């Protein structure tokens, strides 16, 4: 067994990066929202007739 493998066995398991997962999820949600709910021009009456 190499020294690198032996050193790795003694370390605690890595913590999951939930902040990164949350950020990616919000980013995907924003992109999907921008695709299917486009912004309307400011001079367009609402609701459209």
C-alpha positions in Angstrom: 0.0 0.0 0.0 1.4 3.4 -0.9 1.8 6.3 1.6 -0.9 8.3 -0.3 -3.5 5.6 0.1 -2.6 5.0 3.8 -2.9 8.8 4.5 -6.2 9.0 2.7 -7.7 6.2 4.9 -7.0 8.1 8.0 -8.9 11.2 6.9 -12.6 11.9 7.6 -14.9 11.6 4.6 -15.5 14.8 2.7 -18.6 16.9 3.5 -21.1 17.3 0.7 -21.1 20.8 -0.8 -24.8 21.5 -0.4 -24.3 25.2 -0.9 -23.0 24.5 -4.4 -26.0 22.1 -5.1 -28.4 24.8 -3.9 -26.7 27.4 -6.1 -26.8 25.2 -9.2 -30.5 24.4 -8.6 -31.4 28.1 -8.3 -29.4 28.8 -11.5 -31.2 26.2 -13.4 -34.6 27.4 -12.1 -33.7 30.9 -13.2 -32.8 29.8 -16.7 -35.9 27.8 -17.1 -38.0 30.7 -15.8 -36.3 33.1 -18.2 -37.0 30.7 -21.1 -40.7 30.1 -20.5 -41.8 33.3 -18.8 -40.1 36.0 -20.9 -40.3 39.6 -19.7 -42.8 41.8 -21.4 -42.0 45.3 -22.8 -42.7 48.1 -20.4 -45.2 49.8 -22.9 -47.4 46.6 -23.3 -50.7 46.8 -21.5 -51.4 43.9 -19.1 -53.3 41.7 -19.5 -53.1 41.4 -23.2 -56.4 41.8 -25.0 
